[in-house]
Structure formats: C-alpha cells, structure tokens
Amino acid sequence: MDFSDEDLRLISKGVQKYIIEGNSQDVISNLQNFTPEQMRYIVNHKINGKTSMIVACQIGNFEVVKFLVEECLVDLEQTGLTRINGVFVDATSVWIAAKCKQNEIVTYLTEKGANLNNPGSELPLIHVACQDGNTTLIEFLAANGADINLPDKDNKRCIQKSLNKPEVLRCLVSNGADVNVLFGKRPLLHSAIQQDLFEAVDILLNGDIDLKATDFDKTTALQLAAIGYKVEITELLMLKMDLTRSTTIETYELLGAAAIENKDTERACELWWNAISMQIDEPKEFPHNTDIIRSIIGGYPEPKSLKELRETASSYPSRLKVRALIVRERFLGPYHTDNVFKLILHGMEIASEKLYEKSFQILQCAYTRMVERHGLLIKVELYIITQIASVCSCIMLEYLDKRNGFIPVGQLFSLVMDVVDQLEEGTKLFKKDPEKFGGKSLVVYQDMMHALVDILYLTYRMDQVTDNRTFMNCLYRVICINPTGTNGNSILHLSLSRHPNMKLHTDRPKLGNWHYVLAEMLLQNGMNPNARNKDGETPLHIYLRHANNICQVNTDIVNLLRHHGAHIDICDEYGVSLFASATLVGVKIDLVKDCSLMCLAAHTLIRYKIPYEEELPGFLIDFVRMHMCTRTKSII
C-alpha cells in the first residue's frame, strides 16, 4: 500500500503517542506493517524536534529502543530536541537516556556502538555525569571508552569543574584524569590551594601530579600554600614531598611571614625560629637579593634566637612586619604580584602615620615593579596610581601649609604621562575593535579614564605651586587623544559627572572645586563643550543631572561652559532639555536671554519644519541639526 508523506507524518505522530503511553507492542506491530523504507521514514521523522528514538530513550522504553535499533536501523548519533527538567536540550539518544537515568538503555546503546563522546549541541556526557554527581555513570563511561579529559565548549574539563565535589574528583583521578591541567593561568593544584580545598588537594596528590609546576608568578604549590597561610595544606604537602633542607627553611620562613600578616605573632616566631635554627651551623644562600627593598622600607638586624624574636614582637612589632616583607622578597623575588600588593599595603600604612615621603617611595617602587614586569597598565597598577596620588595630595597640603618639605612633582608627572601613553594605546584598540578591545577588558579602559581624571586634578594644583609647564603638554595630548568611554562620555563628561575621589578631594579652598577646576582646565585647552555621548547628552546635561544640591558653584559651572561655547538650548536624544534639571539645582536659564539669535533661529526652523537644507551652507546645517532631538528630529 502506498502512503503519502503526509500520511506517514501522521503515522509517525501516532507512533510517538503509543511510545509515550507505553504501548510497546502496538508500536512494534504497527511498524511491521510498513516496508523498511517507510518504517525508517516514520521513526526518523521529527515531531516538535524529536524522533521516536529520542522519545523512547527519554521515557525509558527499552523494548521499543531495541526494536528501533535492530529492526529499523536508526542512526545512534541522531539528535533530537526534548525537554528535561524544564530545559530544552538537543542531544543524542544515549545522552538523553543517561540524563534521564535510563541505565539499561545506556548500557544497550553503548554495546551497540553509540559514541559516548558525541554530545550533540549539549555538554559532553561525562560532564553531565560530573555535574549531576553521578559517580556510577562516570565509572561506566570511563570503562567504556569515554574521554574523561574531553573539554566542553568553554574548553573546561570535568576535573577543573569538580574541585568542590570530592567524590566526583576522586572518581575522575582514579580513572586517569589529567591532574596537571591548567585552571586559567594556574595549575589545578594551585587553584585548589587558593580556594583552601584541603580534601581536593589530598585527592589530587594521589594522581600523577607535578609538584614542581609553577603558576604565572613562578610560584610552586608549596610556596602558594605557605604565603596564603594555608597551614593544614602546607603540612600535607610537606608530608607528601621529599623536601630538601633548603626548601624546608624556605617554607618555614614564608609561613612565618604569612602568620605576621594574619596577626598570629607567636606562631610566626616559632616558625621563623625553626628556619633560623636550621641555619646556625650552615647558613643558607637566598635566591634573591633584598638590598633595594631594605633601603626603601628599612631593615633591622636578624634575630638570632627565639627569645630575640619574641622580644622584638613585644617591643618593636613593626620590625616583624618589615621582616615579613623582606622574607617574601628573599624567596619569591621583587616582581611577584603578591609581594607588590603587600608593598602597596605597607606604603598606605606608612601614609596613615603621616610619613608621606617614605610612603611615596614605597608606592613608587611597587608601581615601577609592576610596569617593569607587565609593560601594560593593568588594574593593580591603576590602584597603585590612585594610592600614589592620594599620598601626593597629603604631601601637597602639608607643603601649602608650611611651604617646605618634599614635593614629588616630577614623579607624579611621570605617572601622568604613563597613564596618557596607555590611554592613547587603549583608545586605538578601542576604536579598532570596541567589543574585544584588543583582548583587554573594557573595565580597564574605563578605569584608566577615571585614574587620569584623578591625577589631572591633583597635577593641575601642583602645577600652580611649582609652575611646571610639563602639565600643559600632557593636557594637550589628552585632548588630542579625546578618549571616550563605552557610553560615549568624554573626559569632560566624566569630569563633570563623577563624584570627587575622596582620597584626593578636600573642601579646603586652596584646592578649589573639583568639577570647576577640571572643567576649566579642559575647556581652556580646547575640549569641545558640546560633545555628545551615546544618549545625546552634552557635558552640561551630565553636570546638571548629577548635581545634587543648590549652590553658587552650579551657576559658576554653567556660566563657565557657556563662556566656552556650550549651548544651553540643546536637547538630548530623548528630547530632554536642560531647563527642568537646571531649576532643580538653583540655576536660572532664560531661553530668550541666554541664547544667541542663531540658536533661536535654529529653534524656529526646527519647530515650524521650515525647509533649510538646500538654502543654508553646510556649517549652518550642522549648527541647526545640533539643536535637534536626535530621535524625534524636533525640539521641546
């Protein structure tokens, strides 16, 4: 009997209905009435994205699955769209059976040659098993040829995602998962240590792990555990490793330094004494010279006994903090990221004691080390710049009060130029590829703009004190670069919208109003007062929207912008004018009095839709369009 395609589709729908209802015999007896070709068409036809095989695997109808494989010769790698636990998936038959815990079907399909590494468009099956914590399935898959090191679409392996699942991790390691795989920029063991996962570390050590592997900072697992003050993990590693005398001394020293940072002074003294006592008869040569750091932060005679350590802790606790920094540099080197960060914290602590010159030298050292190592402005460097600027602000205030002392103008200008160089490079990358930004995070680019605003403000006031004209050259470069953030805000937008950096700002009149100072310097050097961001807002829109109180300075800033050519009658792209927001912050704007005749003429052309594009020269056409609401092509 001949059937049309539509007939066969209807029959296919009926077959799937029987499968769902569990009528296996009806399914089989009905299908046997068709030719092999018709039968294959029926069972392979998709109803709502799924074939009969997919339906049978999902509900666990083993009898039908066996008939479809052996009699209908269905493709074991066919995929189908179905819903599991409220989520639609497009996967193979064995994948769906495994996810639905149809173990008999999974075993049968595997015996028939189903590819356990073919996920369709979903996670590989081994990943599903690990995600569900199904160790029985993991064992089955591993025993039947599944690749337990198979990465997912994000290039992550099961073992990388299972550090917080000890039983799954143990199962993976026992079945030969690669324990030396990287987790980001760190070996897997380093990541487990960083997260303080003792059980995960213990399990990984049972695999064929490379204990000499280092992370991006050239730090071994043992060093990482020690400097992170992971005492139990450190002891476990020391027990598992065949440590040399030199490595043992290093571990005790680093653990002692970490104990000081964690305010466990008694423990630090004991650990350091362990290290010192091992060197009494045979002093150890250290891998890194500490003369430079000693000259910057100061150094004290090395304690020779546990008693001396405890006396120092009691009488001169700050000396132990200095020793901790020296110990870290002695074994980890000057460019280790963690060392630089500790140096920053020490510099800020010194600044809190009003030892500004010493603090500046420490922070400058930290910044220089980061630049020498990376060559690129990264977030930690921006943080250091902010801290240096903060210290410089305190130094300058003292200078303005006393007219004597240390002023780090040259060093600060060097920082300004460094940020400008990086901002110039960032702007090129951003304009070339805004989405990828040359592989860097857009947040870093935004941070660079914020850091630049901070130090421009501070440097401008220092320039007034020292009459150093280097500042004007720097400012000219910034305006030529004209960087804009992801929302289209220029430096002028940012200067007028951002709240003052409380680390730099003071209400003392000698420093001047944050917004006014920044706007004045930028406008005087040619910054466009009518530049628009992506929402069509000018710097004036931005300032009035962010001003939160009524004061004279609001009027002063509006007048400053107007004096340099800002148009007070421009709407943003949503048609919002300046008048309402100006009134809220005490600024009076009179459209007739405060607008030029050209502006009023432009308003008239737009309001009454008078044709002008063929009558006016190009520069006047642009002038008229500047007064339009860019979405509605009209005005308020």
C-alpha positions in Angstrom: 0.0 0.0 0.0 1.3 3.4 -0.9 1.3 6.2 1.6 1.8 9.9 1.0 4.3 11.9 3.0 1.5 13.5 5.0 0.1 10.0 5.8 3.5 8.9 7.1 3.9 12.1 9.2 0.5 11.4 10.8 1.5 7.8 11.5 4.8 9.0 13.0 2.8 11.2 15.4 0.7 8.2 16.4 3.8 6.0 16.9 5.2 8.6 19.3 1.9 8.8 21.1 2.0 5.0 21.6 5.6 5.1 22.9 4.7 7.8 25.5 1.7 5.7 26.6 3.9 2.6 27.0 2.1 0.6 24.3 5.3 -1.2 23.0 3.5 -4.0 21.2 1.2 -1.6 19.4 4.3 0.4 18.3 6.1 -2.7 17.0 3.1 -4.4 15.4 2.1 -1.2 13.6 5.6 -0.5 12.3 5.9 -4.1 11.0 3.1 -3.4 8.5 5.3 -1.0 6.5 8.2 -1.5 4.1 11.7 -1.0 5.6 12.0 2.3 3.8 8.6 3.6 5.1 9.4 2.3 8.6 12.7 4.3 8.6 10.9 7.4 7.4 8.3 7.1 10.2 10.7 6.6 13.0 13.2 9.2 11.8 10.5 11.9 11.3 10.7 14.6 14.0 7.6 15.7 15.8 8.4 19.0 17.7 12.1 18.4 17.1 12.3 14.8 18.3 12.2 11.3 16.7 10.7 8.1 18.0 14.1 7.0 19.3 14.5 10.2 21.3 11.1 9.7 22.9 11.7 6.1 23.8 15.1 6.9 25.3 13.6 9.7 27.4 10.8 7.7 28.9 12.9 4.5 29.2 11.0 2.2 26.8 13.8 -0.4 26.3 11.7 -2.8 24.2 11.0 0.0 21.6 14.6 1.2 21.7 15.8 -2.3 20.9 13.3 -2.7 18.0 14.3 0.7 16.6 18.0 -0.1 16.7 17.8 -3.7 15.4 14.9 -3.6 13.0 14.6 0.0 11.9 18.4 0.5 11.9 18.1 4.0 13.3 21.2 6.2 13.5 22.6 6.0 17.0 24.1 9.5 16.6 20.9 11.2 15.6 20.0 14.2 17.8 16.6 15.4 18.9 15.2 18.3 20.8 13.4 17.5 24.0 12.7 19.0 27.4 14.4 17.6 30.5 13.8 19.2 33.9 12.2 22.2 32.3 15.1 22.8 29.9 15.2 22.1 26.2 18.2 20.1 25.0 19.3 19.0 21.6 21.3 15.8 22.1 22.0 12.2 21.1 19.9 9.2 22.2 22.5 7.9 24.6 23.0 11.4 26.1 19.2 11.7 26.8 19.0 8.2 28.2 21.9 8.9 30.5 20.5 12.2 31.6 17.1 10.6 32.4 18.9 7.8 34.3 17.7 5.1 31.9 20.7 2.9 32.7 19.6 -0.2 30.8 19.2 1.7 27.6 22.6 3.5 28.1 24.3 0.1 28.5 22.5 -1.3 25.5 23.3 1.7 23.2 26.9 1.6 24.4 27.2 -2.1 23.4 25.7 -1.3 20.0 28.4 1.3 19.5 26.9 4.7 20.5 29.6 7.4 20.7 29.9 8.4 24.3 31.9 11.5 23.4 29.3 12.9 21.0 27.2 15.5 22.9 25.2 16.8 20.0 24.9 20.5 20.9 25.0 19.9 24.6 27.6 19.3 27.3 29.6 16.0 26.7 28.0 13.2 28.6 31.0 12.8 31.0 30.4 16.5 32.0 26.7 15.8 32.6 27.6 12.9 34.9 30.1 15.0 36.9 27.6 17.9 37.1 25.0 15.6 38.5 27.4 13.9 40.8 26.7 10.5 39.2 29.8 8.6 40.0 28.3 5.3 38.8 27.8 6.8 35.4 31.3 8.3 35.4 32.7 4.8 36.2 30.6 3.3 33.4 31.7 5.9 30.8 35.3 5.7 31.7 35.2 1.8 31.5 33.6 2.1 28.0 36.0 4.4 26.3 34.6 7.9 27.1 37.2 10.6 27.2 37.2 11.9 30.8 39.5 14.7 29.7 37.1 15.9 27.0 36.7 19.7 27.2 33.3 21.5 26.9 32.6 24.4 24.6 34.4 26.7 27.1 37.5 24.5 26.9 37.0 23.4 30.5 37.4 19.8 31.6 35.4 17.8 34.2 38.3 17.8 36.7 38.5 21.6 36.6 34.8 21.9 37.5 34.8 19.3 40.2 37.2 20.7 42.8 34.2 21.3 45.1 32.9 17.7 44.6 35.3 15.4 46.4 33.6 12.1 45.4 33.4 13.1 41.7 37.0 14.4 41.8 38.2 11.1 43.4 36.4 9.1 40.8 38.0 11.2 38.0 41.5 10.9 39.4 41.2 7.2 39.9 40.2 6.8 36.3 43.2 8.7 35.0 42.0 12.3 34.6 44.8 14.7 33.9 45.7 16.3 37.3 48.3 18.7 35.7 45.8 20.6 33.6 45.8 24.4 34.0 42.9 26.2 35.6 43.1 29.6 34.0 46.7 30.7 34.5 47.3 28.3 37.4 47.8 24.6 37.6 44.8 22.8 39.0 46.6 22.1 42.4 47.3 25.8 42.8 43.6 26.6 42.3 42.6 24.0 44.9 45.1 25.6 47.3 43.9 29.1 46.5 40.3 28.1 47.4 41.5 26.3 50.6 40.1 23.0 49.5 42.1 20.6 51.7 40.2 17.4 50.5 40.6 18.3 46.9 44.4 18.9 47.4 44.6 15.5 49.1 42.8 13.7 46.2 44.9 15.5 43.5 48.1 14.4 45.3 47.1 10.8 44.7 47.3 11.3 41.0 50.4 11.6 38.9 50.8 15.3 39.8 53.8 17.5 39.1 54.7 19.2 42.4 57.3 21.4 40.8 54.8 23.1 38.4 54.5 26.8 38.9 51.8 29.4 38.2 52.2 32.7 36.3 54.2 34.2 39.2 56.6 31.2 39.1 55.2 30.1 42.5 55.1 26.4 43.4 52.2 24.8 45.1 54.1 24.6 48.4 55.0 28.3 48.2 51.4 29.3 47.4 50.1 27.4 50.4 52.7 28.9 52.7 52.2 32.6 51.6 48.4 32.1 51.8 48.8 30.8 55.4 47.0 27.5 54.4 48.7 25.7 57.4 47.0 22.3 57.0 47.6 22.2 53.3 51.2 23.3 53.7 51.8 20.5 56.3 50.1 18.0 53.9 52.4 19.0 51.0 55.5 18.8 53.2 54.4 15.3 54.3 53.9 14.2 50.7 57.0 15.8 49.3 60.6 14.7 49.7 61.8 18.2 50.9 65.4 19.3 50.9 66.8 21.3 53.8 66.7 24.5 51.7 63.0 24.0 50.8 62.1 23.3 54.4 63.8 26.5 55.5 62.0 28.5 52.8 58.6 27.0 53.8 59.0 27.9 57.5 60.2 31.4 56.6 57.2 32.1 54.2 54.7 30.6 56.7 56.1 32.8 59.4 55.7 35.9 57.1 52.1 34.9 56.4 51.5 34.4 60.2 52.6 38.0 60.8 50.2 39.2 58.1 47.4 37.2 59.9 48.4 38.7 63.3 49.5 35.3 64.6 52.8 36.7 66.1 53.5 33.8 68.5 53.1 31.2 65.7 55.3 33.4 63.4 58.1 33.5 66.0 58.0 29.7 66.3 58.1 29.1 62.5 60.9 31.6 62.0 62.9 30.1 64.8 62.5 26.7 63.1 64.1 28.2 60.0 66.8 30.1 61.8 67.8 27.1 63.9 68.4 25.1 60.7 70.9 27.7 59.5 73.0 28.1 62.7 75.7 25.6 61.6 75.2 26.1 57.8 73.8 29.5 56.7 71.6 29.3 53.6 72.2 31.4 50.5 69.0 33.1 49.4 67.7 33.2 45.8 67.0 36.9 45.7 68.9 40.0 46.9 67.0 42.2 49.3 69.3 45.3 49.4 66.9 47.5 47.4 63.8 46.7 49.5 65.8 47.2 52.7 67.0 50.6 51.5 63.3 51.6 50.9 61.4 50.1 53.8 64.3 49.9 56.3 66.0 46.8 57.7 66.9 45.6 61.1 69.5 43.0 62.5 68.3 39.5 62.0 67.2 37.8 65.3 69.5 35.0 66.4 67.2 33.2 68.8 63.5 32.5 69.7 64.0 34.9 72.7 65.1 37.7 70.4 62.1 37.1 68.1 59.7 37.3 71.0 61.3 40.4 72.4 61.1 42.1 69.0 57.5 41.1 68.8 56.8 42.6 72.2 58.8 45.8 71.9 59.0 46.6 68.1 56.1 44.8 66.4 56.6 46.9 63.2 60.0 45.4 62.7 58.4 41.9 62.3 56.2 43.4 59.5 59.3 44.7 57.8 61.0 41.3 58.2 57.9 39.6 56.7 58.2 41.8 53.5 62.0 41.1 53.3 61.4 37.3 53.7 58.8 37.3 50.9 61.2 39.2 48.6 64.1 36.9 49.6 62.3 33.8 48.4 59.7 35.0 45.8 61.6 37.9 44.2 60.8 41.6 43.7 58.3 41.1 40.9 55.9 38.6 42.5 52.4 40.0 42.3 51.6 39.2 45.9 54.8 40.9 47.0 53.9 44.1 45.2 50.4 44.1 46.7 51.9 43.7 50.2 54.2 46.6 49.4 51.3 48.8 48.5 49.5 47.9 51.7 52.7 48.7 53.7 53.0 52.1 51.9 49.4 53.0 52.7 50.0 52.0 56.4 53.1 54.3 56.5 51.0 57.1 54.9 48.4 56.7 57.7 51.2 57.5 60.1 51.9 60.7 58.1 55.3 59.5 56.9 54.4 60.7 53.4 57.8 60.8 51.8 58.6 57.2 52.9 55.1 56.1 51.8 55.6 57.7 48.3 58.9 55.9 47.9 57.4 52.6 48.7 54.4 53.0 46.4 56.6 54.4 43.6 58.7 51.2 44.0 55.6 49.0 43.7 54.4 50.8 40.6 57.8 50.6 38.9 58.0 46.9 39.5 54.6 46.3 38.0 55.4 48.4 34.9 58.8 46.6 34.5 57.1 43.2 34.7 54.0 43.7 32.6 54.6 46.7 30.4 50.9 47.3 30.3 48.6 49.2 32.6 46.5 46.7 34.5 44.1 47.1 37.3 46.6 46.7 40.1 48.7 49.4 38.6 45.7 51.7 38.4 45.1 51.0 42.1 48.7 51.9 42.9 48.4 55.2 40.9 45.4 56.1 42.9 47.3 55.4 46.1 50.3 57.4 45.0 48.0 60.3 44.0 46.4 60.1 47.5 49.7 60.3 49.2 50.8 63.2 46.9 47.6 65.1 47.9 48.5 64.8 51.6 52.1 65.9 50.9 50.9 68.9 48.9 48.5 70.0 51.6 51.3 69.9 54.1 53.5 71.9 51.7 50.8 74.5 51.2 50.5 74.9 54.9 54.2 75.1 55.7 55.9 75.9 52.4 58.6 73.4 53.0 59.2 69.7 52.6 59.2 67.1 49.9 57.0 67.7 46.7 57.1 64.7 44.3 56.1 66.7 41.2 58.5 65.1 38.8 57.5 61.6 39.8 53.8 62.4 39.6 54.2 63.9 36.1 55.9 60.6 35.1 52.8 58.8 36.3 50.5 61.1 34.4 52.5 60.6 31.2 52.4 56.8 31.7 48.6 56.8 32.1 48.3 59.0 29.0 50.5 56.7 27.0 48.4 53.7 28.0 45.2 55.6 27.3 46.4 56.5 23.8 47.1 52.9 23.1 43.8 51.8 24.7 41.9 54.4 22.6 43.4 53.0 19.3 42.5 49.4 20.3 39.0 50.5 21.4 38.3 52.4 18.2 39.6 49.5 16.2 37.6 46.8 18.0 35.2 48.1 20.7 33.9 44.6 21.5 37.2 42.8 22.0 39.3 45.9 22.9 42.5 44.1 21.8 41.9 41.3 24.3 41.8 43.6 27.3 38.8 44.3 29.5 36.8 47.4 28.8 36.7 47.9 32.5 40.4 48.6 32.5 40.0 51.2 29.8 37.2 52.9 31.9 39.5 52.7 34.9 42.3 54.4 33.0 40.0 57.4 32.3 39.0 57.6 36.0 42.6 57.5 37.1 43.5 60.2 34.6 40.8 62.5 35.9 42.1 62.0 39.5 45.7 62.8 38.7 44.9 65.6 36.3 43.1 67.4 39.1 46.0 66.8 41.5 48.7 67.6 39.0 47.0 70.9 38.0 47.1 72.1 41.5 50.7 71.0 41.9 51.5 72.8 38.7 50.2 76.1 40.2 52.5 75.5 43.2 55.6 74.7 41.1 55.0 76.4 37.8 56.0 73.3 35.9 54.7 73.7 32.3 55.1 70.0 31.6 51.5 69.7 32.7 50.2 71.7 29.7 51.9 69.4 27.2 50.3 66.4 28.9 46.9 68.0 28.9 47.2 68.9 25.2 48.0 65.2 24.5 44.9 64.1 26.4 42.6 66.5 24.4 44.2 65.3 21.1 43.5 61.7 22.0 40.0 62.6 23.1 39.2 59.2 24.7 35.6 58.2 25.2 34.2 55.5 27.4 31.9 52.7 26.4 28.9 55.1 26.8 30.5 57.8 24.7 31.4 60.0 27.6 34.4 62.2 27.0 36.9 63.3 29.7 34.9 66.5 30.1 31.7 64.5 30.7 33.5 62.3 33.2 35.0 65.4 35.0 31.6 66.9 35.5 29.6 63.8 36.4 32.0 61.8 38.6 31.8 62.4 42.3 35.1 63.7 43.8 37.6 61.0 44.7 37.5 61.2 48.4 41.1 60.0 48.6 42.2 63.2 46.8 39.5 65.8 47.4 39.3 68.2 50.2 36.9 71.1 50.9 39.9 73.4 51.6 39.6 76.4 49.3 43.2 76.3 48.2 42.5 73.2 46.1 39.3 74.6 44.6 36.1 72.9 43.5 36.7 69.5 41.9 34.3 69.9 38.9 35.1 73.6 38.2 38.9 73.0 38.3 38.7 70.1 35.9 36.2 71.7 33.5 38.1 75.0 33.4 41.5 73.3 32.5 39.9 71.2 29.8 37.9 73.9 28.3 40.7 76.4 28.3 42.8 73.9 26.3 40.2 73.2 23.6 37.9 70.4 24.8 34.6 70.5 23.0 31.8 71.7 25.4 29.0 70.4 23.1 30.3 66.8 22.6 27.5 64.3 22.9 27.6 60.8 24.4 25.5 57.9 23.2 22.4 59.3 24.8 22.9 62.6 23.1 23.9 64.3 26.4 26.4 67.2 26.4 28.7 67.8 29.4 26.1 70.4 30.6 23.3 67.8 30.6 25.6 65.5 32.6 26.6 68.0 35.2 23.1 69.3 35.9 21.7 65.7 36.1 24.4 64.8 38.7 24.4 68.0 40.8 22.6 67.1 44.0 22.3 70.5 45.8 21.6 74.1 45.2 24.8 76.2 45.4 26.6 79.1 43.6 29.1 76.7 42.0 26.3 75.2 39.9 25.7 78.6 38.3 29.5 79.2 38.0 30.0 75.9 36.1 27.1 76.6 33.8 28.5 80.1 33.1 32.0 78.6 32.6 30.6 76.2 29.9 28.5 78.9 28.3 31.6 81.2 28.2 33.4 78.5 26.2 30.6 77.9 23.7 28.3 75.4 25.4 24.7 75.6 24.1 22.1 75.7 26.9 19.2 75.1 24.5 20.3 71.6 23.2 18.1 68.6 24.0 19.4 65.1 24.4 18.3 62.3 22.0 15.2 61.7 24.1 14.1 65.3 23.8 15.0 66.2 27.4 16.1 69.9 27.8 18.3 71.5 30.4 15.7 73.8 31.9 14.0 71.4 34.3 17.2 70.0 35.7 18.8 73.4 35.9 15.9 74.7 38.0 16.2 71.8 40.5 19.8 72.8 41.3 19.2 76.6 41.5 20.4 77.6 38.0 18.2 80.1 36.2 18.1 79.7 32.4 16.2 82.1 30.2 15.8 80.7 26.7 15.5 84.2 25.1 18.0 86.0 27.2 20.7 83.3 27.3 20.5 82.0 23.7 22.1 83.6 20.7 20.0 84.8 17.8 21.4 82.0 15.7 20.2 79.4 18.3 16.7 81.0 18.3 16.7 80.9 14.5 17.6 77.2 14.5 14.8 76.5 17.0 12.4 78.3 14.7 13.4 76.3 11.7 13.0 73.0 13.5 9.8 73.8 15.4 7.9 75.0 12.3 9.6 72.4 10.0 10.8 75.1 7.6 12.9 73.6 4.8 16.5 74.7 5.1 18.9 72.1 3.9 19.1 73.4 0.3 19.2 77.0 1.4 22.0 77.0 4.0 25.7 76.3 3.8 27.0 73.1 5.3 28.3 74.5 8.6 25.0 76.2 9.3 23.1 72.9 8.5 25.3 71.2 11.1 24.5 74.0 13.5 20.7 73.6 13.1 20.9 69.8 13.5 22.9 70.2 16.7 19.7 71.7 18.3 17.5 68.7 17.3 16.4 65.9 19.4 18.2 63.1 17.5 15.3 60.6 17.9 12.3 62.8 17.1 14.1 65.3 14.9 12.2 68.0 16.8 12.7 70.2 19.9 10.9 70.6 23.2 
